[in-house]
Amino acid sequence: MEREKNTDKQALPHSLSLQDRKKMAVSGVNEVVNFDENQVTIATTMGTLVIRGSSLHVDQLSLDSGELRLTGRIDIVEYDDSVTSGGFLRRLFQ
């Protein structure tokens, strides 16, 4: 049953919306890999997304709908295929 949920999340459309470098909305989110006030790393349906800046704050996260909203000063938005996702246990046993 859990495997079916992951398949459904893979089918979610992925999009980014950035407003005034202060507000960002992301859809197609599978997992938040890591976050602090200077960097947010997200596993999306299109790859790993890294957002860098300052005073970053995750305002809303819904993994059921695959949506994330964050605020703060956003300086860099990039896809990084070298970042491993899959949760804590997967990274622990690699």
C-alpha positions as CSV (number, residue, x, y, z in Angstrom):
1,M,0.0,0.0,0.0
2,E,2.8,2.4,0.8
3,R,4.4,1.7,-2.6
4,E,1.1,2.9,-4.2
5,K,1.3,6.2,-2.4
6,N,4.8,6.9,-3.7
7,T,3.7,6.1,-7.2
8,D,0.9,8.6,-6.9
9,K,3.3,11.3,-5.6
10,Q,5.6,10.7,-8.6
11,A,2.7,11.7,-10.8
12,L,2.2,15.1,-9.1
13,P,3.0,18.0,-11.4
14,H,6.0,20.1,-10.4
15,S,6.0,23.8,-10.5
16,L,7.8,26.8,-8.8
17,S,6.4,30.2,-8.1
18,L,8.7,33.0,-6.7
19,Q,7.3,36.4,-5.7
20,D,9.8,39.3,-5.0
21,R,12.5,36.9,-3.9
22,K,10.6,36.7,-0.6
23,K,7.8,34.1,-1.1
24,M,8.1,30.8,-2.8
25,A,5.5,28.1,-3.6
26,V,6.6,24.6,-4.8
27,S,4.4,21.8,-6.0
28,G,5.4,18.2,-6.7
29,V,7.1,17.9,-3.3
30,N,7.8,14.3,-2.1
31,E,10.0,15.1,0.9
32,V,11.8,17.8,2.7
33,V,15.3,16.4,3.0
34,N,16.9,19.1,5.1
35,F,16.2,22.7,6.1
36,D,17.6,25.5,8.2
37,E,17.4,29.3,8.0
38,N,20.0,29.4,5.2
39,Q,19.1,26.4,3.0
40,V,16.1,24.2,2.2
41,T,16.6,20.9,0.3
42,I,13.5,19.3,-1.2
43,A,13.0,16.0,-3.1
44,T,10.5,16.8,-5.9
45,T,9.1,14.7,-8.7
46,M,11.6,16.4,-11.0
47,G,14.7,15.9,-8.8
48,T,16.3,17.5,-5.7
49,L,15.7,21.2,-5.4
50,V,18.0,23.3,-3.2
51,I,16.9,26.8,-2.1
52,R,19.5,29.0,-0.5
53,G,19.1,32.4,1.2
54,S,18.7,33.9,4.6
55,S,15.9,33.8,7.2
56,L,14.2,31.0,5.3
57,H,11.1,29.7,7.0
58,V,8.8,26.8,5.9
59,D,5.3,28.3,6.3
60,Q,3.3,25.4,5.0
61,L,4.0,21.8,4.0
62,S,1.6,19.2,2.8
63,L,3.1,16.0,1.6
64,D,-0.4,14.6,0.8
65,S,-0.9,17.4,-1.8
66,G,2.8,17.8,-2.5
67,E,2.9,21.5,-1.7
68,L,5.4,23.6,0.2
69,R,5.4,27.4,0.9
70,L,8.3,29.3,2.3
71,T,9.3,32.8,3.1
72,G,12.6,34.7,3.6
73,R,15.3,36.1,1.4
74,I,15.7,33.7,-1.5
75,D,19.1,34.0,-3.3
76,I,19.6,30.8,-5.1
77,V,17.3,28.1,-6.5
78,E,19.0,25.1,-8.2
79,Y,18.4,21.5,-9.0
80,D,21.1,19.2,-7.6
81,D,21.1,15.6,-8.7
82,S,24.1,14.7,-6.4
83,V,21.9,15.1,-3.2
84,T,20.6,11.8,-1.9
85,S,16.9,11.7,-0.8
86,G,14.8,8.9,0.5
87,G,14.6,9.6,4.2
88,F,16.8,9.1,7.2
89,L,16.9,5.3,7.2
90,R,17.9,5.2,3.5
91,R,20.7,7.7,4.0
92,L,21.8,5.8,7.2
93,F,22.2,2.4,5.4
94,Q,23.9,3.7,2.2
